[in-house]
Amino acid sequence: MLLQQRGEQRVTVWTINPGFEGKITNRGINYGCQIVMSVLQNRLFDIKIPDISGIKHTNALHQLQYNIDSVTIRNVNLPDMSIILVPNMGLKVAMSNGYIETNGNWLIKSKIFRTHGTVKAQINNIAISFFLKFGKDNTGRPTVSITDCASYISKLHIYVSGKASWLYNLIIRWHEPSLRRYLNDKICLELQEILSEKINPFLQTMPVTKKIDKYVGIDYSLTSPPAVGKDSVTLPLKGEFYNLLHHTNVPFSAPPLDFLVDHGRMLYIGFSEYFFNSAGYAFNSVGDLSINITDDMLPTNSRIHLDTATIGTLIPQVKKMYPIMKMKLHLVSDSAPSVALLADKIILTTSGDIYAFAILPNSTLAPLFNIKLNAQITTTIGIKGDKITGQLTLDRVQLSLKKSHIGSFQVNCLQTAIDFLVSIVILPRINAALDDGYPLPLIGHFKLSNLIVQPHKNFLLFATDLSYT
């Protein structure tokens, strides 16, 4: 069992309920922080340690002039990391047993001698701790900030080679405290720069709107800042399809969307019925849910043809009034389709009108009849790449006669023909568009893997791992 719904004692606190919600589990959080630590580890190689120079007065050698330069970091290892989720606050990140190794050159001279050599530093047991807080910018994208950053170096070993290295060891000891302070401060500065230069710009690649076609888009903006719970970070997204030309409010609200996860995957994505029903509303509002059907759209080997001869075998007056003519059907929805998410399946119900015409020799249309259609369709939802896809399979169609221009007839005689047209002509065209998919709000370079899909009552669940490429 991937999840269970929360009991009534749990209260959802979103001021605007999300239509689409992601929950990043501990596995996903650790994976993301490992990526950040990998970036930090690579950035530490680029730290420019300033040259150290000065003059020291001694009783024995009088004035000594010394210099340490060309210090570079040649090895970095940040092995151990722990993350604690602090509900309603953020993430407490701690790293221990870090290791940095540097190489450099030294020079010392006085009035009576000059010598030089190499210097190597081994910095062991580096500990770093900081607090990650999540927010939301005015575009609806997530933001991350760091507070309470601290770095501590437990052990600093410096090895000096060359003539008079014993003397240089004395000088190094004078600067060891300042070197520790410099590295401690620099590590936290690097983390802040990674956030400002890498992480937050990276989060800006999260799409908050996606254009489906020239008429319809999806709003994936955050409805509130990411929320940290005891075992996951929740991203509540609006998850609404909308009319690009005339953005109006959907005439229904999103129900609370709240679910538990079992932590077998890095990311759990919940789609509420609102997400899918807003799609039906948006496409219906732009007049996209209509189709004209003519005989040339049928398979070439079809035994059923859309002409007055074929339909006339079912309704004789059609053939009598309009002999040997092609026909045209105009199918248009009369309301937005509705999706019901059940525990074991997904049901789409839709209704509309079928207007039947005979195509006269002069290409004008002669109205024949108008039929009311109600259809129930089983829907299969999946994910392909970074898109959500779907496939529709017809369950049943109910017909009723609304108006006839050819006299009365029993509409049930058209049942087989209409079932055939819906299954062979209409659904394949819709399925082709659904198979192209609708984009998910994935941040750049992340891919989904090990996907599981489960329908639940009132919401659909995707459980997936993430990979960064």
C-alpha positions in Angstrom: 0.0 0.0 0.0 1.6 3.2 -1.1 -0.5 5.5 1.2 -3.6 5.9 3.2 -5.8 8.9 3.4 -5.5 11.0 6.5 -8.3 10.7 9.1 -10.7 13.5 9.8 -8.6 14.6 12.8 -6.0 16.0 10.4 -6.8 19.5 9.2 -5.6 20.8 5.8 -4.5 24.4 6.2 -4.1 25.6 2.6 -6.0 28.9 2.1 -6.2 27.8 -1.6 -6.4 24.0 -2.0 -3.8 22.7 -4.5 -5.0 20.7 -7.5 -1.5 19.1 -7.7 0.7 18.4 -4.8 4.2 17.0 -4.5 5.8 15.4 -1.4 9.5 15.0 -1.3 10.5 12.2 1.1 13.6 11.8 3.2 15.2 9.9 0.3 14.5 12.7 -2.1 15.7 15.3 0.4 18.9 13.5 1.0 19.4 13.1 -2.7 18.9 16.8 -3.3 21.3 17.7 -0.4 23.9 15.4 -1.8 23.8 17.3 -5.0 24.2 20.5 -3.1 27.1 19.1 -1.2 28.7 17.9 -4.4 28.5 21.4 -5.8 30.0 22.7 -2.5 32.8 20.2 -2.7 33.6 21.2 -6.3 33.4 24.9 -5.3 35.9 24.5 -2.5 38.5 23.6 -5.0 38.2 27.1 -6.4 38.7 28.9 -3.1 41.5 31.4 -3.4 43.6 31.3 -0.2 45.3 34.7 0.1 49.1 34.9 0.2 50.6 35.3 3.7 53.5 37.6 4.1 55.1 39.6 6.8 58.2 40.6 8.8 59.1 39.0 12.1 61.7 40.4 14.4 63.7 37.9 16.4 66.6 38.4 18.8 68.8 35.8 17.1 68.2 36.5 13.4 67.0 40.1 13.7 64.5 40.8 10.9 62.9 37.9 9.0 60.9 38.4 5.9 58.5 35.5 5.0 56.0 34.7 2.4 53.5 31.9 1.7 52.0 31.9 -1.8 50.4 29.8 -4.5 48.3 27.9 -2.0 45.8 25.7 -3.8 43.3 23.1 -2.6 44.1 19.8 -4.2 41.7 17.4 -2.3 38.3 17.8 -0.7 36.0 15.2 0.8 32.7 15.9 2.6 31.6 12.3 3.5 29.1 12.4 6.2 25.8 14.3 6.2 22.6 14.2 8.2 19.3 16.0 7.7 16.7 16.6 10.3 13.2 17.9 9.2 11.9 20.5 11.6 8.2 20.8 11.0 7.0 24.2 9.9 10.6 25.5 10.1 12.9 23.9 7.6 15.8 21.5 7.3 18.7 21.3 9.7 21.7 20.0 7.8 24.9 18.8 9.5 28.1 17.5 7.9 31.0 16.0 9.7 34.4 14.4 9.1 35.2 16.7 6.2 38.7 16.8 4.9 40.6 19.4 2.9 44.2 19.2 1.7 46.2 22.1 0.3 49.6 22.7 -1.3 51.7 25.9 -1.4 55.2 27.4 -1.4 57.1 29.3 1.3 60.0 31.7 1.2 62.0 33.1 4.1 64.9 35.5 4.0 67.0 37.8 6.2 70.1 39.8 5.8 72.2 36.7 6.2 70.3 33.9 4.4 67.5 33.0 2.0 65.7 29.7 1.7 62.4 28.2 0.5 60.3 25.0 0.3 56.8 23.6 0.1 54.0 23.7 2.6 51.1 21.2 2.8 48.1 21.5 5.1 45.7 18.7 6.1 42.5 20.0 7.5 40.6 17.2 9.3 37.3 16.7 11.0 35.6 19.7 9.4 32.1 20.1 10.6 29.5 22.2 8.9 25.9 22.9 10.0 23.2 25.2 8.6 19.5 25.6 8.4 17.6 25.6 5.1 14.3 27.6 4.9 11.9 27.4 2.0 9.8 30.3 0.6 7.8 31.4 -2.4 8.6 34.3 -4.7 6.0 36.5 -6.4 6.1 34.3 -9.5 4.9 31.3 -7.5 8.3 29.5 -7.6 10.1 28.0 -4.5 13.1 29.8 -2.9 15.7 28.5 -0.5 17.7 30.5 2.1 20.4 29.6 4.6 20.5 30.7 8.2 22.7 29.8 11.2 25.6 28.6 9.1 28.6 27.5 11.2 31.8 25.7 10.2 34.3 24.2 12.6 37.8 22.9 11.9 38.9 20.4 14.6 42.4 19.6 13.3 44.8 21.5 11.2 48.1 19.8 10.4 50.8 21.8 8.5 53.8 20.1 7.0 56.8 22.2 5.8 59.7 20.9 3.7 63.0 22.5 2.8 66.0 23.9 4.5 65.2 25.8 7.7 61.7 24.3 7.7 61.9 24.2 11.5 62.0 27.9 11.5 59.1 28.2 9.1 57.1 25.9 11.3 57.4 28.5 14.0 56.1 31.2 11.7 53.2 29.0 10.6 52.0 28.6 14.1 51.6 32.4 14.3 49.1 32.3 11.4 47.3 29.1 12.2 44.4 30.7 14.1 43.8 33.2 11.3 43.9 30.5 8.7 41.3 28.5 10.6 39.0 31.6 10.8 39.5 32.3 7.1 38.5 28.8 6.1 35.5 28.6 8.5 34.1 31.9 7.2 34.8 31.0 3.6 32.9 27.7 3.7 29.7 29.4 4.9 30.3 32.2 2.3 30.6 29.5 -0.4 27.3 28.0 0.7 25.6 31.4 0.5 27.0 31.9 -3.0 25.9 28.5 -4.1 22.4 29.4 -3.1 22.4 32.8 -4.8 24.4 31.7 -7.9 23.3 28.1 -8.4 20.3 26.8 -6.4 17.8 29.7 -6.5 18.5 30.4 -10.2 18.1 26.6 -10.7 14.7 26.8 -8.9 13.7 29.6 -11.3 13.7 27.0 -14.1 10.6 25.4 -12.5 7.8 26.2 -15.0 4.9 27.9 -13.2 2.9 28.0 -16.5 2.9 25.6 -19.4 1.3 26.3 -22.7 -0.6 23.3 -24.1 -1.7 24.9 -27.3 -2.5 28.4 -28.5 -5.7 28.3 -26.4 -5.0 26.4 -23.2 -2.3 26.5 -20.5 -1.6 25.0 -17.1 -0.9 27.0 -13.9 1.7 25.2 -11.7 2.5 28.1 -9.4 2.8 27.4 -5.7 -0.3 28.2 -3.7 1.8 28.7 -0.6 5.5 28.2 0.4 6.8 24.6 0.6 5.8 23.1 4.0 8.2 21.0 6.0 6.6 18.1 7.9 8.1 15.5 10.1 8.8 13.1 7.2 8.5 15.1 4.0 8.5 18.5 2.3 5.2 19.3 0.6 4.9 21.5 -2.5 1.3 22.7 -3.0 0.8 23.7 -6.6 -2.3 25.3 -8.1 -2.6 22.6 -10.8 -5.2 24.3 -13.0 -5.8 24.3 -16.7 -6.9 27.7 -18.0 -8.1 29.6 -21.0 -5.1 31.6 -22.4 -7.3 34.0 -24.3 -9.8 34.7 -21.4 -8.6 33.6 -18.0 -11.7 33.1 -15.9 -12.1 31.4 -12.6 -13.1 27.7 -12.7 -16.7 27.4 -11.3 -15.7 24.8 -8.8 -13.1 24.6 -6.0 -10.3 22.1 -5.4 -11.0 19.8 -2.5 -8.4 19.3 0.2 -5.5 17.1 -1.1 -3.6 15.5 1.7 -2.0 12.0 1.7 0.6 9.9 3.5 3.6 8.3 1.8 5.5 5.2 2.5 8.9 6.5 1.6 9.7 3.8 -0.9 10.2 6.5 -3.5 11.8 10.0 -3.5 8.8 11.9 -4.7 5.0 11.4 -4.5 2.7 13.4 -6.7 -1.0 13.7 -6.0 -3.4 14.9 -8.7 -6.9 15.8 -7.4 -10.0 15.6 -9.5 -9.8 19.4 -9.7 -6.7 19.1 -11.9 -8.4 16.9 -14.5 -11.8 18.7 -14.4 -10.2 22.1 -14.8 -8.8 20.6 -18.1 -12.2 19.7 -19.3 -13.5 23.2 -18.3 -10.7 25.0 -20.1 -10.9 23.0 -23.3 -14.7 23.3 -23.3 -14.5 27.1 -22.7 -12.4 27.7 -25.8 -14.7 25.5 -28.0 -12.0 22.8 -28.4 -14.4 20.0 -27.7 -16.0 19.6 -31.1 -15.4 17.6 -34.2 -16.8 17.1 -37.7 -16.9 13.6 -38.9 -17.1 12.7 -42.6 -16.8 9.4 -44.5 -13.2 9.9 -45.5 -12.2 9.8 -41.8 -13.3 6.2 -41.6 -10.9 3.3 -42.2 -10.8 2.3 -45.9 -11.8 -1.3 -45.1 -14.8 -0.2 -43.0 -18.1 -1.9 -43.6 -19.9 1.2 -42.3 -19.8 4.3 -44.4 -21.1 7.8 -43.5 -23.6 8.2 -46.3 -27.3 8.1 -46.8 -27.2 4.6 -48.3 -25.7 3.1 -45.1 -27.7 5.2 -42.6 -30.7 4.6 -44.8 -30.7 0.9 -44.0 -31.2 2.0 -40.4 -33.5 5.0 -41.0 -35.3 4.4 -44.4 -36.5 7.9 -44.8 -32.9 9.2 -44.9 -32.2 7.2 -48.1 -35.7 8.1 -49.5 -35.3 11.8 -49.0 -31.6 12.1 -49.8 -30.5 9.2 -52.0 -26.9 8.4 -52.6 -25.4 11.3 -50.7 -22.5 11.7 -48.4 -23.2 12.7 -44.8 -21.5 14.9 -42.2 -21.8 14.6 -38.4 -21.0 17.6 -36.2 -20.3 16.6 -32.6 -20.1 19.3 -30.0 -20.0 19.1 -26.2 -22.8 20.8 -24.3 -20.8 21.0 -21.0 -17.4 20.3 -19.6 -16.5 16.7 -19.3 -16.2 15.4 -15.7 -13.6 13.0 -14.3 -14.3 10.8 -11.2 -11.2 9.3 -9.5 -12.3 6.0 -7.9 -10.3 3.6 -5.8 -9.8 1.2 -8.7 -10.4 3.2 -11.9 -10.8 6.6 -13.5 -14.2 7.4 -15.2 -14.8 10.2 -17.6 -18.3 11.2 -18.4 -19.2 13.6 -21.2 -22.3 14.7 -23.0 -23.0 16.6 -26.2 -25.1 16.9 -29.3 -24.7 15.1 -32.7 -26.0 17.1 -35.6 -26.4 15.0 -38.7 -26.5 16.5 -42.2 -26.8 15.2 -45.8 -24.2 16.8 -48.1 -26.2 18.0 -51.2 -24.7 18.1 -54.7 -24.1 21.8 -54.4 -22.1 21.1 -51.1 -24.7 22.7 -48.9 -25.9 20.8 -45.8 -29.4 19.5 -45.3 -30.2 18.9 -41.6 -31.4 15.4 -40.8 -31.6 15.0 -37.0 -30.1 16.1 -33.7 -29.2 13.4 -31.1 -28.2 13.9 -27.5 -25.2 11.8 -26.5 -24.0 10.8 -23.0 -20.8 8.7 -22.8 -18.9 7.0 -20.1 -15.3 6.4 -20.8 -12.6 4.5 -18.8 -9.4 6.6 -18.6 -5.9 5.4 -18.1 -3.3 7.9 -16.9 0.5 7.5 -17.1 3.7 9.5 -17.3 6.0 9.5 -20.3 9.3 11.3 -19.8 8.3 14.7 -18.2 4.7 14.6 -19.4 1.4 13.2 -18.1 -0.4 11.1 -20.7 -3.8 9.4 -21.0 -5.7 6.9 -23.0 -9.5 6.6 -23.3 -11.6 3.4 -23.8 -15.3 3.6 -24.5 -17.6 2.0 -21.9 -21.0 2.9 -23.1 -23.0 5.5 -25.0 -26.6 6.5 -24.4 -28.5 8.2 -27.2 -31.8 10.2 -27.2 -33.4 12.0 -30.0 -33.7 15.8 -29.6 -35.0 16.8 -33.0 -35.7 15.2 -36.4 -36.1 16.8 -39.8 -37.0 13.6 -41.5 -39.9 12.3 -39.3 -39.9 10.1 -36.2 -37.6 7.1 -35.8 -36.2 4.9 -33.0 -32.8 6.4 -32.1 -31.6 3.0 -30.8 -31.2 1.9 -34.4 -28.1 4.2 -34.5 -26.5 2.7 -31.4 -24.0 0.4 -33.2 -23.1 3.0 -35.8 -22.5 5.7 -33.1 -20.5 3.3 -30.9 -18.4 2.5 -34.0 -17.8 6.2 -34.8 -16.8 7.1 -31.3 -14.4 4.1 -30.9 -12.9 4.2 -34.4 -12.9 7.9 -35.3 -13.3 10.2 -32.2 -11.3 8.4 -29.4 -8.2 7.6 -31.6 -7.9 11.3 -32.3 -8.2 12.3 -28.7 -5.9 9.5 -27.6 -3.2 10.8 -30.1 -3.3 14.2 -28.4 -3.3 12.6 -24.9 -0.4 10.4 -25.9 1.6 13.5 -26.7 1.1 14.4 -23.1 0.9 17.5 -20.9 4.1 18.8 -19.3 4.8 18.3 -15.6 6.5 21.1 -13.6 9.9 19.4 -13.4 12.9 21.5 -12.7 15.7 21.2 -15.3 18.0 18.2 -15.4 15.7 16.1 -13.2 14.2 12.9 -14.6 11.6 10.5 -13.2 12.3 6.8 -12.8 10.8 3.7 -11.1 7.4 5.0 -11.5 4.3 3.6 -9.8 0.7 4.9 -10.6 -2.2 4.2 -8.3 -5.8 5.6 -8.5 -7.4 6.4 -5.2 -10.8 7.9 -4.3 -10.7 11.6 -5.3 -7.0 11.7 -6.2 -4.4 9.9 -8.4 -1.0 9.1 -7.0 2.3 8.9 -8.8 5.3 7.6 -6.8 8.7 8.0 -8.4 12.4 8.3 -7.9 14.5 11.2 -9.3 17.7 11.3 -11.1 19.8 14.4 -11.8 21.6 14.5 -15.2 
